[in-house]
Structures are given as C-alpha cells and as structure tokens.
Amino acid sequence: MRLARAVGFRLLYGLLSLIFITFVTFVANEAAPADPAVIFAGEKASLADVQLIRHRMGLDRPWYVRYGESLWKDAHLDFGNSYYGTQEPVGEILKRDVPLTLRVSLLAILLASAIGIFLGTLAAVYENRFVDRSVLTLSTLGVTLPNFVLAPLLVYVFALRLNYLPQNWEVTRVAPDFFYLLLPVVILAARPMAMLTRLTRASMVDTMRQEFVRMAIAKGVPTFRVIVRHSLRNAILPVITSIGTSFGYLLTGSFVIETIFTLPGIGRETIEAIQARDYPIVQACILVTGMMFVILNMLVDMILPILDPRIREAQV
C-alpha cells in the first residue's frame, strides 16, 4: 500500500510538472514580440486581413481561455496544426521527429553510462595513481568543453580532414544510420560521461573504504567480486539517480546537436518553430520533451528500490 502511494505521488508530481511546463511555454509565447497573425498574413496584408486571421487563429480571445483550451487539447494529445506551410497537424510532425531524438538521446545516455561507470570504477581502484589522474584529467576536459566547441572540432577531424564520417544527415543516405549518428551521439554523451565518471569514482572511493569491503578483502574474496558485487553495487545508487538527470540534459542538448548535424528530430524542429513563431509546434515539442524527462525520472525512482533493499523496506 505504501509503495503504491509513493508511486501515486510521483505520478501526481510528474503531472503537475507537465502542467507547469505548459504554462511557462504559454507565457513565453505570449511575451514574444512578434504577432503570429502578422507573420502569417505577410508584411503587405491590411489591418482588416490581420484581424480576420487573428480571429480565425483564436488569438483575439482572453489569454486564460486560450490557455485552458490548449491545456484541454494537450491532455487529449491534440496539439493543433502548424501555422505555416501546409498547416500540417503537429501530431504528425511529432510522430516523424520524436523517434530520432529518442534514438540519439538513448544511445548517448547508454554510451555515457557505460564508459562513465567503467572509467570511474577504474579510477577508484587505482586511486592516486597514473590511471586515476589520467581519468580525472579526461573527465575534467569533458565537463569544461561545451558541445558547440567539441562539435566543430570532431567534424573538422573526422568528416572534413579524414573523410571517415558524414558531416550532415541526408535524406538519401549512402551508408548505414550508424555512421550518421556516431558523431552526434559521441558529442552529446561527452559531458554526461565525464560527470558520471567523476561521480562513480567519488562514490566508489567512499564505498571501498567501508568496513564491509575491508572485511570481504580480509576473508580472501576475489578482487573482481569485491569490486563488482560489494563495492560497485552499493556505489551505483547515486550514479543511477544522476543518469536520470543527465537524460534531461541530453534532451535539451539535442536541440543544438540536431541543428548542427541537420538531424530531423524535435530539437531541430523546436528551433525552427521558435524562429518562425510557430507556437503550436513549440509548445508540443517542449511538452513532449518534458514528458520524456518526467517518465525517465519516474523509472529511475522505481529502479532504486529494486537495487537497494533499504529503500524498498522504507517504502513497503
């Protein structure tokens, strides 16, 4: 019963977070200087034409009425139509763009987690030695080097100079998708990988100094078993929590990466919609991004009790 109540509270907090995201997005759209009706009508349109378009788009109604209507539609996954071009339904745009963003983000978080946990564990085992210092130097570089600096460097080396990887995403691809996604995934995973490396090292160092680890070593337990089963299993809990937070960073970081590599995902779609003042697309993309972040953090909260009996006993 207590476990079900805890899950229910997490669902409620996630729902409130999504409502807050929709409100902030709506307020930002309202505060934007450009008028969608003017952009839609064109510079040479008369005032009467602009007013007619404003009425047709529903922009002449009070803000709270429009927000309530948009919230109701969002709850039914009805995001309306794009303001421009063929006025394509936003839901169709999301169906086309979300899979690639999820694919890139999941590959990046898996890569960052695998390498970060491995390097952090390696640095902790060889604490204050050459391996430890090398890993700390590499992780510091990964934390301090932003994506918009790392991306041009890797593109210049691997795409322009060596010609090993394609520079941009292409509609008619001549190679498997792996080659087109390798650079974006590596660049997107660099910063969370460095952060997870440092966190894993700190947690492992603290755990390996505990009495139960020293007791296992004194009893002659094999080194690999001491590291993996006794140390890493207890040190991994804060790392898993950080992985959920890092995934949110990857979703927002994908906006820049998708624009640089022209990937057809919701990050690039959001940037183009912001530039065009296409508010239905902006609100839908931000809401979907927030929803994915909330869902992943809920999954992390549910995985922790499975790994740590103390958390499970506190909830049940």
Secondary structure, DSSP 4 states (H G I P E B T S, - for coil): -HHHHHHHHHHHHHHHHHHHHHHHHHHHHHH-SS-HHHHHH-TT--HHHHHHHHHHHTTTS-HHHHHHHHHHHHHTT---B-SSTT--BHHHHHHHHHHHHHHHHHHHHHHHHHHHHHHHHHHHHTTTSHHHHHHHHHHHHHHHS-HHHHHHHHIIIIIIIS--S-SS--SS-SS-HHHHHHHHHHHHHHHHHHHHHHHHHHHHHHHHTSHHHHHHHHTT--HHHIIIIIIIHHHHHHHHHHHHHHHHHHHHHHHHHHHHTT--SHHHHHHHHHHHT-HHHHHHHHHHHHHHHHHHHHHHHHHHHHH-HHHHHHH-
